[in-house]
Amino acid sequence: MLIDTLNSATLTKPFEVLGLQTLENGNLVLRAWLPGAQSVEVYSINGIKKICTLDVVNTDGLFEKYLDTKTKFHYKFKVKYPDAVIDIIDPYQFVEEAFYGLSTMNEEPCNIYKTLGAQLIEIEVDGIKIKGTKFAVYAPSATSVSVIGDFNFWDGRRHPMARSLLGHWVLFVPNLLAGSSYKYEIKDPNGNRLPHKSDPVGFYHEQYPSFASIVSDQKSYKWNDEKWLKSQLNDKLTKPMSIYEVHLASWRRKADGSSLSYVELADELVKYVKEMGYTHIELMPVMEHPFSGSWGYQPTGLFAPTSRFGSIDDFKYFVDTCHQNNIGVILDWVPAHFPTDAHGLARFDGTPLYEYEDPRRGWHPDWNSLIYDFGRDTVRNFLIASALIWLDYYHIDGLRVDAVASMLYWDYSRKEGEWIPNVNGGNTNYEAISFLKWFNEEVYRKYPNAITIAEESTAFTGVSRPTYTGGLGFGFKWNMGWMHDSLQYMQEDPLFRKYHHGEMSFSMIYAYNENFVLSISHDEVTHGKHSLLYKMPGDEWQQCANLRAYLGFQYAHPGKKLNFMGTEIAQGSEWNHDAQLDWQLLQYDKHKGVQRLVADLNKLYKEDICLYENDYDPSCFKWLDVNDAEHSIFAMLRTMHDKKGDISDETLILSNFTPVPYIAYRLGVPRPGLYEIVLNTDSSKYWGSNFSTGPKQLVASNISWHGQYHSIVLDLPPLATVFIKRISD
C-alpha cells in the first residue's frame, strides 16, 4: 500500500505519486504527504487565491483532492499542525527543476560540484521568484533516499527523493536557504537503513557529534585578489618558491588553548609569513575531517574547508588576505584513501561505491582506511572535481598530493599474498597512474597558473614530467631522498661525517630527473623522530650551529624550498598537533637568531636570481669542491649566463660541517673582481660565534683553483654556510 511505502520511507518515484498527477480521464489529483498535519489548504503560488482543501486519506499524513481540471498549475499549501500553521511550497511540483543539470554530469568533472550536493538556486513560476535548495546525491544501488535535516525534524518520511536513470537521487526544496543542516537517509540494496550520511559533495559540515552537512552559498564572498591572479602568469619553475608548511590548529593558539579562526589567521599568520619572507603557505589538509589526530589526512569532506576555524567565507577571506600580501596558498589534497567513519563514503549506498571491493586493493593497512577505486569513472570524476573546486571557488594556487607512492603500487606496504597483481602480473596500479595523469591534465588545462606537487617517495620515473612524454604531469615533486640523506648526514657526529660525505651530495646525481622541492616536512619532527634542532649532534651551541649551517645548505642547493613551521624558531620539542608552537623560545637569543637567519635566507633567496631561476638547468650549477670529505666541506657555484653562454652573475656557497674553522681557505671563482660575503650563518646576529672571515672585500687573484681561473681566500667559520657574491670588476 502507498501509505506503508510512505511511512517506511521507501518511496522511490515520488513525482509519480505526490503533487499533481494526471488520471486516466485527463483530470488531475493533487496528493500531499505531510506527516503530523491536521488539514491542508491549497492556494495559488502567489498565495492570493484559495483553490481547495485537501481531503484526509490517512491520519498519518496523506491528503489528496480530485480536481475537475486537466491543466496543471503551481501552488502552495497552508498546513495546520497541532501547534502551528505553516505555508509550504510543495517540492513535488518541480520535477524538471529537480533533475536539471544531470545530463551534463559526465561532460566535465567540475559539473559535479556545480550540480551535486546542495545547490542554492532561484526559479521563477507564474511571475513569482522562488529560492530554494536543489539536492542531488549519487547512490545507484540504494533502494530509496530521503533528504533529512532540521527543516523536516530529521524525519526520512517527509522528503523522499527521486532516482535518475544514472543513479542520482534528486529533489528541489523551495524556501530552504543557506545555513540549514541536512544529511541523507539511505536504504541499501536490501532495504536496510544505513547510518545517516553526510553529503559527499557538501560544501560545509558540522563537527562531532552530528557531522551534518550545511547548505552553503558559494557566491556570497566578494574577492579582492584580482591583482594577485593577474600576476601569476609566469613560469613557476623559474620563480622563487619558499614554502612555509603549516598545521592551522597548532601554529598559534589563544590564551584559553583554542585554535585561531580563519579570520584571526588571516591577520596573524599572514603577517608573520610576510615578515619571514616566504613566498607560499602550504596548509596541511583543511578539507573536513572527523578526527583532529589525523592532521587532516583522513578527510570525509573533500569539497569543504573544515568548520573548526570558521565559515567557507572566512576561509576565502584567509586566502584572499594571503593573495593581497603576495603570498600563494598551496593545499594538501588526499585522493589516496579515506576513513571508514559511518557518516562518510564507506559503503555509501550499501555497496563499495567509492572503494575497491576486494580488501587486497581497497584497504590500506598503514592507515586503516579505504582506497578509492581509481578504475571507476564516477570515482575518478568525483576526485578530479574535489581538486578543481579549490582552484575555482577558493582561488587556491596549488595542490600538493599526499601519499602518491601508495597509489602507484599495489604492493605498497603489503606482504606477499596481500595484494593482487595487475593484468601483466606486476605491482604498478595502472588505474591510479591513469587517474594522476588525468588529474594533472585537468588542473593545468583549466588553471595553467596553478601548481601541482607530488609527495612521492620512490624512484618512479617522470613524476614531474609532462604526460605527453609518459610522465605523471606534476609540476613538482618533493625530494624525499634529499631530505632523508641530508638529515642522516647531519645527525652524524662531525668527527664521523667524513665517512658519510656522499650522503650530502648524492642528491645532485638525480637532481635534474625531476622538478624537485627540497622539503623538510612535518613527518620529520614527530613520532619520536625528534625536532630538527635535536636531531643535531653536539652541545647546545653546536646543535644550533649545525641547524643554521644545514638551513643555509638547503637554500644553496638547487630546488624550491619547504620548511615545516617551528623549524624557523629552532623548536626544541617534537611537533604536537594539540598545542601551539613554542613561541616563548623567542625570548632567547638562540631561537631569535635562527628565526632572523631564516628571514634573511628568504630575503637573499628572493633577491638573488642565481639561487632560483635555473634550479633545473644543470649548466648553472657546479660543485667547486665535493670531495673534501676529510674536512666535511662543500663548495658550490650557482650561475646565470648571457646569450653567448658566458657567466653574467654568480653566487658561491661554502658549507663547513665541522666545528673546526679553516684559516686561509682558497675558493675558486669564475671571474676576476671583488667578492663579498653576503650571508654567514655563523654571524653573531644569528647566535653564531662571529668567527672572522677575513677582509670584508675579497679580491680575486689569478691563481687557478677548483677548476676556475681565479680564486679568493677567506677564513671559513666552524659549522657554517656562507654565501659569496661578486660585487664589482
Secondary structure, DSSP 8 states (H G I E B T S, - for coil): -HHHHHHTT--S-GGGTSEEEE-TTS-EEEEEE-TT-SEEEEEETTS-SEEEE-EEEETTTEEEEEES------EEEEEEETTEEEEE--GGG-HHHHHTTGGGTTT-TTHHHHHSEEEEEEEEETTEEEEEEEEEEE-TT-SEEEEEETTTTT-TTT-B-EE-TTSEEEEEEET--TT-EEEEEEE-TTS-B---B--TT-S-B--TTT--EE---TT------HHHHHHT-S-GGGS--EEEEE-HHHHSB-TTS-B--HHHHHHHHHHHHHHHT-SEEEES--EE-S-GGGTTSS-SEEEEE-GGG--HHHHHHHHHHHHHTT-EEEEEE--SEE---TTSSTTTTSS-SSB-SSHHHHEETTTTEEEB-TT-HHHHHHHHHHHHHHHHTS---EEEETTHHHHHBTTTT--TTSS---TTS-SB-HHHHHHHHHHHHHHHHH-TT-EEEE---S--TTTTS-GGGTS---SEEE-HHHHHHHHHHHTS-GGGGGGGHHHHHGGGGSTTTS-EEEEE-GGGGSTTS--HHHHS-SSHHHHHHHHHHHHHHHHHSSSEEEEETTGGGT--S---TTS---GGGGGSHHHHHHHHHHHHHHHHHHH-GGGTTTTT-GGGEEEEE---TTTTEEEEEEEEE-TTS-EEEEEEEEEE-SSS-EEEEEEEESS-SEEEEEEETTSGGGT------S-SEEE-BS--BTTBSEEEEEEE-TTEEEEEEEEE-
